[in-house]
């Protein structure tokens, strides 16, 4: 049996699938997979047949295998997302995230937020309190920040606890055990965010493009919600060089050692990129966790103000003045919040599968 035999089985499977003979098609694709395990097309087509037959769990695994076989197969990545979403909407729990091991001691958190909007602040604080539960914590609210860098620097200095989370006031935490996850991640990393890149190459966290991006973030979408996935890596992903500043947590001593540059970034853009990139240059370990689901009411604007601070950033780090990398959208919209949460759980559960 040869690669040519695998190609024949793949072609035969395609004929059977077009004829609606899904079981036979899946059997042909499995023979192709056995003959050529690294053939991403065979895994992809098997996943299509399995999904059409209603086996969504198995289909998600095959789409993931196809994506691993061919890192350029962005369709396979999006189909992982779509298949998990379909399973959730059908009432299934295709993958369950691993149990959260209890922490030896629950470290207190300080939450630093700059806000001039009482309503938005109240919504943000309510969701954080629900996630914090009975963990000792404080909110350090800066109501007169001259810039986010200045406000965060003041907040970090005022914080009383060893772990500090910096958050926009239009962020809600929607997942359980969020601060247990962050505490565990901060035992290994100085700074942990929700979305970022393992390559800094320009004036935005996502500038390097795929396959350097990792993490998950959700946004409002009409009357529902949009889940965005940046890669299929799950858990805490190490080696980040920049993070999106919507939310990140840090060891307080590391945050103070790096500091926020309020002189250069005296507005509301690129303070986060500057802070995290300088932390990376100083040798601090930076990670992204997919185990915390946050809802961010804003997807950001690349307007004239952003362009002004982008120029400031590139003057400060001229080596990062590089062309923007390729960007792909991996995500799904949900009409219901509980479906969004269950999708997030299934995504992390899939990542725990071998």
BELBEL-V808500 format. One record per residue. N is the residue number from 1. RES is the residue in one letter. PHI is phi in whole degrees, -180 to 180 (NA if undefined). PSI is psi in degrees with one decimal (* if undefined). Layout:
# BELBEL-V808500
n: {N | N}
res: {RES | RES}
phi: {PHI | PHI}
psi: {PSI | PSI}
This chain:
# BELBEL-V808500
n: {1 | 2 | 3 | 4 | 5 | 6 | 7 | 8 | 9 | 10 | 11 | 12 | 13 | 14 | 15 | 16 | 17 | 18 | 19 | 20 | 21 | 22 | 23 | 24 | 25 | 26 | 27 | 28 | 29 | 30 | 31 | 32 | 33 | 34 | 35 | 36 | 37 | 38 | 39 | 40 | 41 | 42 | 43 | 44 | 45 | 46 | 47 | 48 | 49 | 50 | 51 | 52 | 53 | 54 | 55 | 56 | 57 | 58 | 59 | 60 | 61 | 62 | 63 | 64 | 65 | 66 | 67 | 68 | 69 | 70 | 71 | 72 | 73 | 74 | 75 | 76 | 77 | 78 | 79 | 80 | 81 | 82 | 83 | 84 | 85 | 86 | 87 | 88 | 89 | 90 | 91 | 92 | 93 | 94 | 95 | 96 | 97 | 98 | 99 | 100 | 101 | 102 | 103 | 104 | 105 | 106 | 107 | 108 | 109 | 110 | 111 | 112 | 113 | 114 | 115 | 116 | 117 | 118 | 119 | 120 | 121 | 122 | 123 | 124 | 125 | 126 | 127 | 128 | 129 | 130 | 131 | 132 | 133 | 134 | 135 | 136 | 137 | 138 | 139 | 140 | 141 | 142 | 143 | 144 | 145 | 146 | 147 | 148 | 149 | 150 | 151 | 152 | 153 | 154 | 155 | 156 | 157 | 158 | 159 | 160 | 161 | 162 | 163 | 164 | 165 | 166 | 167 | 168 | 169 | 170 | 171 | 172 | 173 | 174 | 175 | 176 | 177 | 178 | 179 | 180 | 181 | 182 | 183 | 184 | 185 | 186 | 187 | 188 | 189 | 190 | 191 | 192 | 193 | 194 | 195 | 196 | 197 | 198 | 199 | 200 | 201 | 202 | 203 | 204 | 205 | 206 | 207 | 208 | 209 | 210 | 211 | 212 | 213 | 214 | 215 | 216 | 217 | 218 | 219 | 220 | 221 | 222 | 223 | 224 | 225 | 226 | 227 | 228 | 229 | 230 | 231 | 232 | 233 | 234 | 235 | 236 | 237 | 238 | 239 | 240 | 241 | 242 | 243 | 244 | 245 | 246 | 247 | 248 | 249 | 250 | 251 | 252 | 253 | 254 | 255 | 256 | 257 | 258 | 259 | 260 | 261 | 262 | 263 | 264 | 265 | 266 | 267 | 268 | 269 | 270 | 271 | 272 | 273 | 274 | 275 | 276 | 277 | 278 | 279 | 280 | 281 | 282 | 283 | 284 | 285 | 286 | 287 | 288 | 289 | 290 | 291 | 292 | 293 | 294 | 295 | 296 | 297 | 298 | 299 | 300 | 301 | 302 | 303 | 304 | 305 | 306 | 307 | 308 | 309 | 310 | 311 | 312 | 313 | 314 | 315 | 316 | 317 | 318 | 319 | 320 | 321 | 322 | 323 | 324 | 325 | 326 | 327 | 328 | 329 | 330 | 331 | 332 | 333 | 334 | 335 | 336 | 337 | 338 | 339 | 340 | 341 | 342 | 343 | 344 | 345 | 346 | 347 | 348 | 349 | 350 | 351 | 352 | 353 | 354}
res: {X | X | X | X | X | X | X | X | X | X | X | X | X | X | X | X | X | X | X | X | X | X | X | X | X | X | X | X | X | X | X | X | X | X | X | X | X | X | X | X | X | X | X | X | X | X | X | X | X | X | X | X | X | X | X | X | X | X | X | X | X | X | X | X | X | X | X | X | X | X | X | X | X | X | X | X | X | X | X | X | X | X | X | X | X | X | X | X | X | X | X | X | X | X | X | X | X | X | X | X | X | X | X | X | X | X | X | X | X | X | X | X | X | X | X | X | X | X | X | X | X | X | X | X | X | X | X | X | X | X | X | X | X | X | X | X | X | X | X | X | X | X | X | X | X | X | X | X | X | X | X | X | X | X | X | X | X | X | X | X | X | X | X | X | X | X | X | X | X | X | X | X | X | X | X | X | X | X | X | X | X | X | X | X | X | X | X | X | X | X | X | X | X | X | X | X | X | X | X | X | X | X | X | X | X | X | X | X | X | X | X | X | X | X | X | X | X | X | X | X | X | X | X | X | X | X | X | X | X | X | X | X | X | X | X | X | X | X | X | X | X | X | X | X | X | X | X | X | X | X | X | X | X | X | X | X | X | X | X | X | X | X | X | X | X | X | X | X | X | X | X | X | X | X | X | X | X | X | X | X | X | X | X | X | X | X | X | X | X | X | X | X | X | X | X | X | X | X | X | X | X | X | X | X | X | X | X | X | X | X | X | X | X | X | X | X | X | X | X | X | X | X | X | X | X | X | X | X | X | X | X | X | X | X | X | X | X | X | X | X | X | X | X | X | X | X | X | X | X | X | X | X | X | X}
phi: {NA | -130 | -60 | -63 | -65 | -62 | -64 | -66 | -64 | -63 | -65 | -65 | -60 | -63 | -63 | -66 | -67 | -63 | -85 | 82 | -93 | -68 | -62 | -66 | -62 | -60 | -64 | -66 | -64 | -64 | -64 | -63 | -64 | -64 | -76 | -141 | -59 | -90 | -80 | -62 | -63 | -65 | -65 | -62 | -69 | -62 | -61 | -60 | -65 | -65 | -67 | -64 | -83 | 94 | -92 | -72 | -62 | -64 | -64 | -61 | -64 | -69 | -62 | -63 | -62 | -62 | -66 | -69 | -68 | -136 | -58 | -88 | -83 | -69 | -62 | -63 | -63 | -63 | -72 | -59 | -60 | -63 | -69 | -62 | -62 | -61 | -61 | -62 | -68 | -87 | 86 | -89 | -121 | -64 | -143 | -110 | -65 | -61 | -63 | -82 | -67 | -67 | -76 | -62 | -150 | -90 | -77 | -66 | -121 | -105 | -110 | -101 | -144 | -102 | -155 | -123 | -117 | -59 | -67 | -65 | -62 | -63 | -64 | -61 | -65 | -62 | -69 | -67 | -62 | -63 | -74 | -75 | 59 | -93 | -66 | -63 | -160 | -146 | -105 | -104 | -99 | -101 | -97 | -133 | -64 | -77 | -162 | -67 | -62 | -66 | -66 | -67 | -64 | -64 | -65 | -62 | -68 | -81 | -61 | -99 | -108 | -73 | -115 | -128 | -107 | -109 | -138 | -68 | -82 | -108 | -109 | -120 | -90 | -115 | -112 | -76 | 62 | -58 | -81 | -66 | -60 | -65 | -60 | -63 | -66 | -77 | -73 | -112 | -131 | -78 | -139 | -136 | -122 | -107 | -153 | -174 | -135 | -87 | -138 | -90 | -148 | 176 | -88 | -155 | -61 | -97 | -61 | -66 | 75 | -78 | -98 | -87 | -90 | -146 | 117 | -144 | -145 | -118 | -137 | -63 | -145 | 61 | -94 | -128 | -143 | -121 | -91 | -117 | -120 | -97 | -163 | -90 | -69 | -129 | 81 | -99 | -99 | -87 | 84 | -73 | -112 | -142 | -133 | -76 | -84 | -56 | -161 | -154 | -121 | -150 | -69 | -59 | -64 | -69 | -61 | -71 | -66 | -78 | 74 | -100 | -87 | -78 | -76 | -77 | -112 | -95 | -133 | -129 | -134 | 65 | -58 | -72 | -61 | -62 | -62 | -70 | -66 | -66 | -63 | -61 | -62 | -81 | 94 | -77 | -82 | -127 | -132 | -124 | -111 | -96 | -89 | -114 | -97 | -119 | -101 | -114 | -72 | -130 | -94 | 89 | -131 | -98 | -100 | -63 | -64 | -61 | -62 | -63 | -76 | -62 | -66 | -62 | -62 | -72 | -68 | -75 | -128 | -61 | -67 | -93 | -82 | -123 | -62 | -71 | -83 | -70 | -128 | -128 | -95 | -116 | -176 | -159 | -96 | -129 | -79 | -122 | -66 | -65 | -67 | -59 | -64 | -69 | -61 | -60 | -65 | -65 | -60 | -70 | -66 | -60 | -63 | -82 | -79 | -66}
psi: {139.5 | 179.3 | -34.0 | -35.3 | -40.2 | -40.4 | -37.7 | -40.9 | -39.4 | -45.2 | -38.9 | -41.7 | -39.3 | -41.0 | -43.4 | -39.0 | -40.0 | -28.0 | -0.6 | 10.1 | 75.0 | -40.9 | -46.0 | -38.5 | -46.3 | -39.0 | -40.1 | -42.2 | -37.8 | -38.2 | -39.5 | -40.1 | -41.8 | -37.1 | -32.3 | 77.7 | -24.7 | 4.7 | 103.0 | -34.2 | -37.4 | -43.5 | -41.2 | -47.4 | -34.1 | -42.0 | -41.2 | -46.0 | -41.2 | -40.1 | -41.4 | -30.1 | -5.3 | 3.9 | 80.0 | -34.9 | -51.0 | -36.2 | -42.8 | -41.3 | -41.0 | -39.3 | -40.0 | -41.2 | -39.7 | -41.4 | -37.0 | -35.8 | -32.7 | 95.0 | -17.5 | -2.8 | 80.3 | -27.1 | -37.9 | -41.1 | -48.1 | -33.7 | -27.8 | -49.9 | -48.5 | -40.3 | -42.0 | -41.0 | -43.9 | -42.2 | -44.7 | -44.7 | -21.6 | 3.3 | 10.4 | 158.6 | 80.9 | -33.0 | 138.1 | 129.8 | 152.1 | 149.7 | 144.3 | 115.1 | 139.0 | 139.7 | 146.9 | -37.2 | 141.8 | 109.4 | 134.2 | 153.6 | 143.8 | 133.7 | 115.0 | 126.8 | 137.5 | 125.5 | 141.8 | 11.9 | 100.4 | -38.5 | -45.5 | -41.5 | -42.7 | -41.5 | -44.3 | -47.2 | -37.1 | -43.8 | -36.8 | -41.8 | -38.8 | -39.6 | -32.9 | -30.2 | -131.0 | 12.4 | 137.1 | 134.2 | 170.0 | 151.8 | 124.8 | 99.8 | 120.6 | 109.8 | -6.0 | 36.4 | 133.2 | -23.1 | 166.3 | -36.2 | -45.7 | -43.0 | -43.3 | -36.9 | -43.5 | -41.4 | -41.1 | -38.8 | -34.9 | -19.2 | 139.5 | -12.2 | 158.0 | -19.8 | 133.0 | 130.1 | 132.9 | 122.9 | 144.7 | 156.1 | -1.8 | 28.6 | 136.4 | 139.6 | 124.7 | 1.4 | 153.3 | 157.2 | 22.2 | -44.1 | -22.0 | -43.1 | -46.8 | -41.5 | -45.0 | -42.7 | -35.7 | -6.7 | -22.5 | -18.2 | 150.7 | -31.4 | 137.8 | 130.8 | -170.5 | -18.7 | 140.0 | -171.1 | 143.5 | 5.8 | 121.3 | 123.6 | 16.2 | -174.0 | 34.1 | 151.4 | -33.4 | 11.7 | -38.6 | -25.0 | -173.7 | 144.6 | 27.8 | -11.4 | 145.1 | 155.4 | -179.8 | 142.2 | 148.7 | 152.4 | 152.7 | 145.4 | 101.2 | -123.2 | 7.4 | -142.9 | 150.5 | 121.3 | 131.3 | 129.6 | 130.5 | -20.9 | 174.8 | 0.3 | 136.7 | 172.2 | -148.3 | 116.8 | 121.9 | 173.5 | 16.8 | 148.5 | -25.4 | 155.3 | 154.2 | 134.4 | 7.5 | -36.5 | 131.3 | 154.0 | 153.0 | 156.5 | 132.5 | -39.5 | -36.5 | -41.9 | -41.2 | -35.7 | -39.7 | -50.5 | 156.5 | 133.9 | 87.4 | -14.8 | -46.9 | -37.7 | 77.9 | 24.8 | -135.7 | 26.0 | 144.3 | 2.1 | -36.1 | -45.4 | -44.2 | -46.8 | -50.3 | -39.2 | -40.1 | -34.2 | -42.2 | -46.8 | -29.8 | -2.0 | 9.0 | 142.5 | 132.5 | 133.9 | 168.7 | 134.5 | 137.2 | -0.3 | 1.1 | 119.9 | 119.9 | 141.2 | 121.6 | 121.7 | -10.1 | 136.2 | 4.6 | 155.1 | 129.3 | 71.3 | -166.6 | -37.5 | -44.0 | -44.1 | -35.0 | -47.1 | -23.8 | -39.9 | -38.4 | -45.6 | -44.7 | -27.8 | -35.0 | -35.4 | 72.5 | -24.8 | -15.7 | 8.0 | 80.7 | 160.1 | 150.9 | 137.8 | 176.2 | 140.5 | 133.4 | 147.0 | 118.7 | 110.5 | -178.7 | 143.5 | 146.1 | 140.9 | -23.5 | 141.4 | -38.5 | -31.2 | -39.8 | -46.5 | -43.3 | -33.2 | -45.1 | -41.1 | -43.3 | -39.1 | -46.1 | -32.2 | -39.8 | -41.1 | -23.4 | -8.7 | 142.1 | *}
